[in-house]
Amino acid sequence: MAFAMVFAALPAGAAPLKIRSLSLQGNHFMSSREILSSMSVHEGITYSPSQLRSDIAGLLDDYRDKGFLAAGVTVVDSTMTPDSSGIDLRLKVTEGRQSIIGAIRVHGVTLFTDDVADEFTSRVGDPLSPELLESDIDALLARYEKAAHPLARCSVESLDARAGETVDSIEVAIVVDEGPKVAVDEMRVEGNKETRSDVILRESRMASGDPYDPVKVDAFRRNLLKLNIFSSVDEPILYRRDQHDGLLIRVREGSTNSFDGVIGYIPGSAGQTGYVTGLASVIMRNLFGTGRKLQLRWQKEDPLSQEIQARYMEPWVMGLPFNMEGGFLQRQQDSSYVQRTLDARVEAMPAENLTAGLSITSQQVIPSIDSSYQSPIPGSSTLALGGDFQYDTRSDPINPISGARYRIAYSLGRKHASASAVTGLGSGSWTMQRLMLDVNLYLQVVRRQVLAFGLHGYDVRGGGIGESDMFRFGGATTLRGYRENQFLGAEVAWTNTEYRFVLERRSYFFLFFDTGYYSRPADEVQAEPSAAALKYGYGIGVRVDTALGNIGVSFALGQGDTFSTAKIHVNILNEF
């Protein structure tokens, strides 16, 4: 069935014309008011043949969805006004006869016992809509795909029309070729040079001979992208060779190692000089092409305090969906104490986006032994067991434009503290509980504009809570507009809100507003009272991909800051 559409065109070199009038004739099923309100062309605007053509195409689509398959629209009059500054347009609508569905017959179905037509959105008595019928066929093919018949074919065999008094009744005949049941006997990888094929194929979570499962096939590609070691991953391709069915996945390896550096400058105040802060992190995500990960990190937040950290992860232990990791962290807190932490963790991956972990952590606090200074912090040791869950649906681990990440962790431990010679406090033993919650949401508002929101809340409870047990936050990755780890609390929470203007895949400009809250109990050891405060920070930033790496710069102001006391952070992420 054909659709007629004719539109007027301006002579070459003609001056722009204003539409003085626009009228319709021949339309009955749809009123002139309904049609004209749906068109972008209207009286008083400059006449554009291309815009009129687009409106007519949309009008024909509306008629087609309502069952008028032979509808047509022509421009029967386009008269210029006497002063040649305007034009009068008159459109003629030829609606034709409406077609409704008299019956739907589906032939060739043996796999399903129910009438598959009952699941269609197209119903007997409704106008025949080709687009709606096509979506019904796609839904039927998706049902076959879920039943391990991805090679099924479905098409409209015939449209048998019977004329009625006012409408035509059409019997729709659909034929189905169910195709064979597919079992994935083999899988192949192309494009990998350093990464071993078995490391790639294990992310499919399919064994040889498994029935074809579209959910697992779709998840295969997403799992590979989340490894962050491939620059691109194509959709898996189903193929048949020597009576065997297989999947082909093509990958392109990217830079699997990264160096992350942060330089910050904290302006001086009250006669004090400013100082530089820094962070350096090296991550190797694909050691020896096996997916093993090693991370080394160093951070200096003020002239006297710094951290060093090392972590290693062994993925898919014994070929099972379990990861094992361990780490070491040492923090030098000015001249007060040294804190050393050892931890080991086992992580299960029961589903595509879900992970669950169990961990054991040993922490030791060693007071300063400087002869010129005796720390009031007592020595202590803590042993804790914990568990965590994470659900991650982000579209990209680096610069997501949609999805979310939820993580909750809980630990229960026992702390033993020795007596303090400085404060006179005796030794003790207490139960310690920690709860940590992280939520990150990403919403694409319009094309190339993303709203990113983060909510983080940490809490520690128990007896004998000291400075080394509390949470630190503030700075470039938490509450911007303040010094790194400026705030300390037993209860802390902060939010990060960013509106991003995406420039390229890994480049964007953003505006941000952060809020933060902390609360801590009185500290008998340090003779400090309890404290609580609510803070906020705001500013602008940009992240750009360059030949030197991915560079981020942010200009942040905290509560009460002026431009002269603003915090500037420079972040360089270089992959190699």
MIBA-23539 format. One record per residue (C-alpha): x negated, y negated, z negated; residue in three letters. Coordinates in steps of 0.25 Angstrom, whole numbers, plus 2048, in hexadecimal, padded with zeros to 3 digits. Layout:
<recs>
REC    xx    yy    zz   rest
REC     X     Y     Z    ALA
...
</recs>
This chain:
<recs>
REC    xx    yy    zz   rest
REC   800   800   800    MET
REC   7FB   7F2   804    ALA
REC   7FB   7E5   7FD    PHE
REC   7FC   7D8   805    ALA
REC   7F5   7CC   801    MET
REC   7F3   7BF   809    VAL
REC   7ED   7B2   804    PHE
REC   7EB   7A4   80A    ALA
REC   7DD   79F   80C    ALA
REC   7D8   791   80E    LEU
REC   7D1   78C   81B    PRO
REC   7C2   78B   81A    ALA
REC   7BE   77E   815    GLY
REC   7CB   77A   810    ALA
REC   7CC   771   803    ALA
REC   7D2   778   7F6    PRO
REC   7E1   778   7F5    LEU
REC   7E9   777   7E9    LYS
REC   7F5   781   7E8    ILE
REC   802   778   7E8    ARG
REC   80C   784   7E7    SER
REC   80B   793   7E7    LEU
REC   818   79B   7E9    SER
REC   81C   7A9   7EB    LEU
REC   827   7B0   7F3    GLN
REC   82B   7BF   7F5    GLY
REC   829   7C3   7E7    ASN
REC   834   7CA   7DF    HIS
REC   82E   7D4   7D5    PHE
REC   825   7C9   7CF    MET
REC   829   7BB   7CD    SER
REC   822   7AF   7D3    SER
REC   81F   7AA   7C5    ARG
REC   819   7B7   7C1    GLU
REC   810   7B8   7CD    ILE
REC   80C   7A9   7CD    LEU
REC   808   7AA   7BE    SER
REC   7FF   7B6   7C1    SER
REC   7F7   7AE   7CC    MET
REC   7EB   7A5   7CA    SER
REC   7EF   79D   7D7    VAL
REC   7F9   793   7D3    HIS
REC   7FE   785   7D6    GLU
REC   7F4   779   7D4    GLY
REC   7E7   781   7D6    ILE
REC   7DE   782   7E1    THR
REC   7E2   78C   7EC    TYR
REC   7D8   798   7ED    SER
REC   7DB   7A3   7F7    PRO
REC   7D2   7AD   7EF    SER
REC   7DA   7AA   7E2    GLN
REC   7E7   7AB   7E9    LEU
REC   7E2   7B9   7EF    ARG
REC   7DE   7BD   7E1    SER
REC   7EC   7BA   7DC    ASP
REC   7F3   7C1   7E7    ILE
REC   7EB   7CD   7E5    ALA
REC   7EF   7CD   7D6    GLY
REC   7FD   7CB   7DA    LEU
REC   7FD   7D7   7E3    LEU
REC   7F7   7DF   7D7    ASP
REC   802   7DB   7CE    ASP
REC   80C   7E0   7D9    TYR
REC   805   7ED   7DB    ARG
REC   805   7F0   7CC    ASP
REC   814   7EE   7CC    LYS
REC   816   7F8   7D8    GLY
REC   817   7EE   7E4    PHE
REC   80C   7F6   7EC    LEU
REC   80F   7EE   7F9    ALA
REC   810   7E0   7F3    ALA
REC   809   7D5   7FB    GLY
REC   807   7C6   7FA    VAL
REC   804   7BC   805    THR
REC   802   7AD   806    VAL
REC   80E   7A9   80F    VAL
REC   80B   79A   80E    ASP
REC   7FF   791   80A    SER
REC   803   783   80E    THR
REC   7FA   777   80B    MET
REC   800   76B   805    THR
REC   801   75E   80E    PRO
REC   7F5   758   808    ASP
REC   7ED   765   80A    SER
REC   7E9   765   7FB    SER
REC   7F2   771   7F7    GLY
REC   7F8   77D   7FC    ILE
REC   806   784   7FA    ASP
REC   805   793   7F9    LEU
REC   810   79D   7FA    ARG
REC   80E   7AC   7F8    LEU
REC   817   7B7   7FD    LYS
REC   818   7C4   7F5    VAL
REC   81D   7D1   7FC    THR
REC   820   7DA   7F0    GLU
REC   825   7E6   7F8    GLY
REC   82B   7F2   7F0    ARG
REC   827   7F6   7E2    GLN
REC   822   804   7E0    SER
REC   825   80C   7D4    ILE
REC   820   819   7CF    ILE
REC   82A   824   7D2    GLY
REC   821   830   7CD    ALA
REC   813   834   7CA    ILE
REC   80E   842   7CE    ARG
REC   800   846   7CB    VAL
REC   7FB   853   7D2    HIS
REC   7EF   85C   7CF    GLY
REC   7EF   85B   7C0    VAL
REC   7EC   868   7B9    THR
REC   7E3   864   7AD    LEU
REC   7ED   85D   7A6    PHE
REC   7FB   863   7A2    THR
REC   802   855   7A0    ASP
REC   808   84C   7AB    ASP
REC   7FC   843   7AD    VAL
REC   805   839   7B3    ALA
REC   80C   837   7A5    ASP
REC   7FF   830   7A1    GLU
REC   7FF   826   7AD    PHE
REC   802   817   7AA    THR
REC   80A   817   7B8    SER
REC   818   81C   7B5    ARG
REC   824   820   7BD    VAL
REC   82C   814   7C0    GLY
REC   821   80A   7BE    ASP
REC   81C   802   7CA    PRO
REC   811   809   7D2    LEU
REC   803   802   7CE    SER
REC   7F7   808   7D6    PRO
REC   7EE   802   7CB    GLU
REC   7F6   809   7C0    LEU
REC   7F6   816   7C7    LEU
REC   7E7   815   7CA    GLU
REC   7E5   813   7BB    SER
REC   7EE   81F   7B8    ASP
REC   7E5   828   7C1    ILE
REC   7D9   823   7BB    ASP
REC   7DE   827   7AD    ALA
REC   7E2   835   7B2    LEU
REC   7D3   837   7B8    LEU
REC   7CE   832   7AA    ALA
REC   7D6   83D   7A3    ARG
REC   7D0   847   7AD    TYR
REC   7C2   842   7AA    GLU
REC   7C5   844   79B    LYS
REC   7C9   852   79E    ALA
REC   7BB   855   7A5    ALA
REC   7C0   853   7B3    HIS
REC   7B9   846   7B7    PRO
REC   7BA   84A   7C6    LEU
REC   7C9   84A   7C6    ALA
REC   7CF   842   7D1    ARG
REC   7DD   83B   7D2    CYS
REC   7E4   833   7DD    SER
REC   7F1   82F   7E2    VAL
REC   7F6   839   7EC    GLU
REC   802   832   7F1    SER
REC   80C   826   7EE    LEU
REC   81A   82B   7F3    ASP
REC   823   81F   7F4    ALA
REC   832   820   7F4    ARG
REC   83A   813   7F7    ALA
REC   845   80F   7EE    GLY
REC   84F   803   7EE    GLU
REC   845   7F9   7E8    THR
REC   838   800   7E4    VAL
REC   830   80C   7EA    ASP
REC   82E   818   7E1    SER
REC   820   81E   7E3    ILE
REC   81C   82D   7DF    GLU
REC   80E   82D   7DB    VAL
REC   806   83A   7DE    ALA
REC   7F8   83B   7D8    ILE
REC   7EF   847   7DA    VAL
REC   7E4   84C   7D1    VAL
REC   7D8   854   7D4    ASP
REC   7D3   858   7C6    GLU
REC   7C5   85C   7CA    GLY
REC   7BD   866   7C2    PRO
REC   7BA   865   7B3    LYS
REC   7AC   85F   7B1    VAL
REC   7A2   864   7A7    ALA
REC   795   85C   7A7    VAL
REC   78B   867   7A9    ASP
REC   77F   85E   7AB    GLU
REC   77B   84F   7A9    MET
REC   770   848   7B0    ARG
REC   769   83B   7AD    VAL
REC   762   831   7B7    GLU
REC   75A   825   7B5    GLY
REC   753   828   7A8    ASN
REC   744   827   7A8    LYS
REC   740   827   79A    GLU
REC   74C   82C   792    THR
REC   74E   83B   792    ARG
REC   75A   840   799    SER
REC   75E   849   78D    ASP
REC   75E   83C   785    VAL
REC   768   836   78F    ILE
REC   771   842   790    LEU
REC   773   844   782    ARG
REC   77B   837   781    GLU
REC   786   83E   789    SER
REC   789   847   77E    ARG
REC   78D   851   788    MET
REC   788   860   78A    ALA
REC   787   867   797    SER
REC   794   86D   79A    GLY
REC   79D   863   792    ASP
REC   7AA   85F   799    PRO
REC   7A9   851   7A0    TYR
REC   7AD   847   796    ASP
REC   7AF   839   79B    PRO
REC   7AE   833   78D    VAL
REC   7A0   839   78B    LYS
REC   79C   835   799    VAL
REC   79F   827   796    ASP
REC   799   827   788    ALA
REC   78C   82D   78F    PHE
REC   788   820   795    ARG
REC   78C   817   789    ARG
REC   783   820   780    ASN
REC   777   81E   78A    LEU
REC   779   80F   78A    LEU
REC   779   80F   77B    LYS
REC   76B   815   77A    LEU
REC   767   807   77F    ASN
REC   75C   80E   788    ILE
REC   762   80D   796    PHE
REC   764   800   79E    SER
REC   770   807   7A5    SER
REC   778   814   7A5    VAL
REC   781   818   7B0    ASP
REC   78F   81F   7AF    GLU
REC   78D   82E   7AF    PRO
REC   790   834   7BC    ILE
REC   797   842   7BD    LEU
REC   791   84B   7C8    TYR
REC   793   859   7CD    ARG
REC   787   862   7D1    ARG
REC   787   871   7D4    ASP
REC   794   873   7CE    GLN
REC   78F   86C   7C1    HIS
REC   794   85E   7BC    ASP
REC   78B   854   7B6    GLY
REC   789   846   7B1    LEU
REC   77E   83C   7B7    LEU
REC   77A   830   7AE    ILE
REC   771   826   7B4    ARG
REC   769   81D   7AA    VAL
REC   75F   811   7AB    ARG
REC   756   810   7A0    GLU
REC   753   803   799    GLY
REC   749   7FE   78F    SER
REC   74A   807   783    THR
REC   741   7FF   77A    ASN
REC   743   7F1   775    SER
REC   73C   7E7   76D    PHE
REC   745   7DD   765    ASP
REC   73F   7D1   75F    GLY
REC   745   7C6   757    VAL
REC   73E   7B9   753    ILE
REC   745   7AF   74A    GLY
REC   741   7A1   744    TYR
REC   747   79D   737    ILE
REC   745   78E   735    PRO
REC   740   789   728    GLY
REC   748   782   71D    SER
REC   746   77A   710    ALA
REC   737   778   714    GLY
REC   734   786   718    GLN
REC   72E   78A   725    THR
REC   736   792   72F    GLY
REC   731   7A0   733    TYR
REC   733   7AB   73E    VAL
REC   73B   7B8   73C    THR
REC   739   7C4   745    GLY
REC   73E   7D1   749    LEU
REC   738   7DC   752    ALA
REC   73E   7E9   756    SER
REC   739   7F3   760    VAL
REC   743   7FE   764    ILE
REC   740   80A   76C    MET
REC   74D   811   770    ARG
REC   748   81C   779    ASN
REC   73B   822   774    LEU
REC   736   82D   77E    PHE
REC   743   82C   786    GLY
REC   74A   833   77A    THR
REC   753   828   775    GLY
REC   74B   828   768    ARG
REC   74B   81A   762    LYS
REC   740   813   75A    LEU
REC   742   805   753    GLN
REC   737   7FC   74D    LEU
REC   73B   7EF   747    ARG
REC   735   7E3   73F    TRP
REC   73C   7D7   739    GLN
REC   736   7CB   732    LYS
REC   741   7C2   72C    GLU
REC   739   7B9   724    ASP
REC   72A   7B6   720    PRO
REC   72A   7C1   715    LEU
REC   735   7CB   71A    SER
REC   734   7D6   725    GLN
REC   739   7E3   729    GLU
REC   734   7EF   731    ILE
REC   73C   7FA   736    GLN
REC   73A   807   73E    ALA
REC   745   811   743    ARG
REC   746   81D   74C    TYR
REC   751   825   751    MET
REC   752   833   757    GLU
REC   75E   835   760    PRO
REC   766   841   762    TRP
REC   75F   84A   758    VAL
REC   75E   859   75D    MET
REC   767   854   769    GLY
REC   773   851   760    LEU
REC   77A   844   75F    PRO
REC   772   840   753    PHE
REC   768   835   751    ASN
REC   75E   834   746    MET
REC   756   828   742    GLU
REC   74E   822   737    GLY
REC   747   815   733    GLY
REC   73E   80D   72A    PHE
REC   740   7FF   726    LEU
REC   737   7F6   71D    GLN
REC   73B   7E8   718    ARG
REC   732   7DF   711    GLN
REC   73A   7D5   70A    GLN
REC   732   7C9   707    ASP
REC   729   7CC   6FB    SER
REC   734   7D3   6F3    SER
REC   734   7E1   6F8    TYR
REC   732   7EB   703    VAL
REC   73E   7F4   708    GLN
REC   73C   801   70F    ARG
REC   747   809   715    THR
REC   747   817   71C    LEU
REC   753   81D   722    ASP
REC   757   829   72B    ALA
REC   765   82A   732    ARG
REC   76C   835   73A    VAL
REC   776   82F   745    GLU
REC   781   838   74B    ALA
REC   788   834   758    MET
REC   795   83B   758    PRO
REC   79B   832   763    ALA
REC   797   828   76E    GLU
REC   798   81B   766    ASN
REC   798   821   758    LEU
REC   78C   824   74F    THR
REC   78B   829   740    ALA
REC   77E   829   738    GLY
REC   779   82E   72B    LEU
REC   76D   828   724    SER
REC   764   828   718    ILE
REC   75C   81C   714    THR
REC   751   81A   70A    SER
REC   74D   80C   705    GLN
REC   742   808   6FC    GLN
REC   740   7FA   6F7    VAL
REC   732   7F6   6F2    ILE
REC   730   7EA   6EA    PRO
REC   724   7E0   6EE    SER
REC   717   7E4   6E7    ILE
REC   710   7D7   6EA    ASP
REC   708   7D3   6DE    SER
REC   70C   7C5   6DF    SER
REC   71B   7C8   6DF    TYR
REC   723   7D2   6D8    GLN
REC   730   7D5   6DF    SER
REC   73D   7D6   6D7    PRO
REC   743   7E0   6E0    ILE
REC   742   7EE   6DA    PRO
REC   73D   7FA   6E2    GLY
REC   749   803   6E6    SER
REC   74C   80F   6EF    SER
REC   759   812   6F6    THR
REC   75E   81F   6FD    LEU
REC   76B   81E   705    ALA
REC   773   827   70E    LEU
REC   77C   820   718    GLY
REC   785   822   724    GLY
REC   789   819   730    ASP
REC   792   819   73C    PHE
REC   791   811   749    GLN
REC   79B   80F   754    TYR
REC   796   808   760    ASP
REC   79D   804   76D    THR
REC   795   7F9   772    ARG
REC   793   7F8   781    SER
REC   784   7F5   780    ASP
REC   77B   7F6   774    PRO
REC   773   7E9   777    ILE
REC   77E   7DF   77D    ASN
REC   78C   7E5   77B    PRO
REC   798   7DE   782    ILE
REC   7A2   7E8   77B    SER
REC   7A4   7F2   771    GLY
REC   7A1   7F3   762    ALA
REC   797   7F9   758    ARG
REC   79C   7FD   74A    TYR
REC   792   803   73F    ARG
REC   794   806   731    ILE
REC   78A   80C   727    ALA
REC   78A   810   718    TYR
REC   780   815   70F    SER
REC   77F   81A   701    LEU
REC   772   81A   6F9    GLY
REC   76B   81A   6EB    ARG
REC   762   80F   6E7    LYS
REC   757   810   6DD    HIS
REC   750   804   6D8    ALA
REC   744   803   6CF    SER
REC   742   7F9   6C3    ALA
REC   73E   7EB   6C6    SER
REC   732   7E6   6BE    ALA
REC   735   7D7   6C3    VAL
REC   744   7D7   6BF    THR
REC   744   7E1   6B4    GLY
REC   750   7E9   6BA    LEU
REC   74F   7F8   6B8    GLY
REC   750   803   6C2    SER
REC   75E   808   6C8    GLY
REC   765   810   6D2    SER
REC   771   80C   6DA    TRP
REC   77A   811   6E5    THR
REC   77A   809   6F1    MET
REC   784   808   6FC    GLN
REC   783   801   70A    ARG
REC   78E   7FE   714    LEU
REC   78A   7F8   722    MET
REC   794   7F4   72D    LEU
REC   791   7EF   73B    ASP
REC   79B   7EB   746    VAL
REC   798   7E5   753    ASN
REC   7A2   7E2   75E    LEU
REC   7A1   7DD   76C    TYR
REC   7AC   7D7   775    LEU
REC   7AB   7D2   783    GLN
REC   7B4   7C6   783    VAL
REC   7B2   7C3   791    VAL
REC   7A8   7C7   79C    ARG
REC   79A   7C4   796    ARG
REC   79F   7BF   789    GLN
REC   79E   7C8   77D    VAL
REC   7A2   7C6   76E    LEU
REC   799   7CE   765    ALA
REC   79D   7CF   756    PHE
REC   796   7D6   74B    GLY
REC   79A   7D9   73D    LEU
REC   790   7DF   732    HIS
REC   792   7E2   724    GLY
REC   788   7E8   71A    TYR
REC   78B   7EC   70B    ASP
REC   782   7F2   700    VAL
REC   788   7F6   6F3    ARG
REC   782   7FC   6E6    GLY
REC   77A   7F9   6DA    GLY
REC   76C   7F3   6DA    GLY
REC   76E   7EC   6E7    ILE
REC   762   7E4   6EA    GLY
REC   75C   7DB   6F5    GLU
REC   756   7E7   6FD    SER
REC   764   7EE   6FD    ASP
REC   76C   7E3   703    MET
REC   76E   7DF   712    PHE
REC   766   7D4   719    ARG
REC   76C   7CC   725    PHE
REC   76B   7BF   72C    GLY
REC   763   7BC   739    GLY
REC   763   7BF   748    ALA
REC   76B   7CC   747    THR
REC   774   7CA   73C    THR
REC   778   7BC   737    LEU
REC   772   7B2   741    ARG
REC   76E   7A4   73C    GLY
REC   766   7A9   730    TYR
REC   759   7AF   72D    ARG
REC   756   7BE   72F    GLU
REC   75C   7C6   723    ASN
REC   75F   7B9   71C    GLN
REC   76B   7BF   714    PHE
REC   76B   7CA   70A    LEU
REC   778   7D1   704    GLY
REC   77E   7DD   6FF    ALA
REC   78A   7DA   707    GLU
REC   787   7D4   715    VAL
REC   790   7D1   721    ALA
REC   78E   7C9   72E    TRP
REC   794   7C7   73B    THR
REC   78F   7C4   749    ASN
REC   797   7BE   754    THR
REC   792   7BB   762    GLU
REC   798   7B6   76E    TYR
REC   78F   7BB   77A    ARG
REC   78E   7B6   788    PHE
REC   788   7C1   78F    VAL
REC   77E   7BC   79A    LEU
REC   778   7CA   79E    GLU
REC   779   7D8   799    ARG
REC   76F   7D5   78E    ARG
REC   770   7C6   78D    SER
REC   77A   7BD   786    TYR
REC   77C   7B0   780    PHE
REC   784   7AF   773    PHE
REC   78A   7A7   768    LEU
REC   78B   7AD   75A    PHE
REC   791   7AB   74C    PHE
REC   78C   7B4   740    ASP
REC   792   7B5   732    THR
REC   78B   7BC   726    GLY
REC   78E   7BF   718    TYR
REC   786   7C4   70D    TYR
REC   788   7C8   6FE    SER
REC   77E   7CD   6F4    ARG
REC   77F   7D0   6E5    PRO
REC   777   7CA   6DA    ALA
REC   769   7CF   6DA    ASP
REC   763   7D2   6CC    GLU
REC   756   7D5   6D1    VAL
REC   754   7C8   6D9    GLN
REC   75C   7C0   6CF    ALA
REC   765   7BB   6DA    GLU
REC   774   7B9   6D9    PRO
REC   77F   7BF   6E2    SER
REC   781   7B7   6F0    ALA
REC   78A   7B7   6FB    ALA
REC   78B   7AE   708    ALA
REC   792   7AD   715    LEU
REC   789   7A8   721    LYS
REC   78B   7A6   730    TYR
REC   782   7A3   73C    GLY
REC   784   79F   74A    TYR
REC   77D   79C   757    GLY
REC   77A   79F   765    ILE
REC   771   7A9   76C    GLY
REC   76D   7B0   779    VAL
REC   767   7BD   77D    ARG
REC   760   7BE   78A    VAL
REC   759   7C9   792    ASP
REC   74B   7C5   797    THR
REC   73F   7CB   79C    ALA
REC   739   7CA   78E    LEU
REC   745   7D2   788    GLY
REC   753   7CF   783    ASN
REC   751   7C1   77B    ILE
REC   75C   7BC   771    GLY
REC   75B   7AE   76B    VAL
REC   765   7A9   761    SER
REC   767   79C   75A    PHE
REC   76E   79D   74D    ALA
REC   773   794   742    LEU
REC   777   798   734    GLY
REC   780   792   72A    GLN
REC   77B   783   728    GLY
REC   770   784   733    ASP
REC   76D   779   73C    THR
REC   765   77A   749    PHE
REC   758   778   742    SER
REC   75B   784   739    THR
REC   761   78E   743    ALA
REC   75B   79C   745    LYS
REC   755   7A0   752    ILE
REC   753   7AE   756    HIS
REC   74C   7B4   762    VAL
REC   74F   7C3   765    ASN
REC   747   7CA   770    ILE
REC   74B   7D8   774    LEU
REC   741   7DE   77E    ASN
REC   743   7EC   784    GLU
REC   738   7F4   789    PHE
</recs>
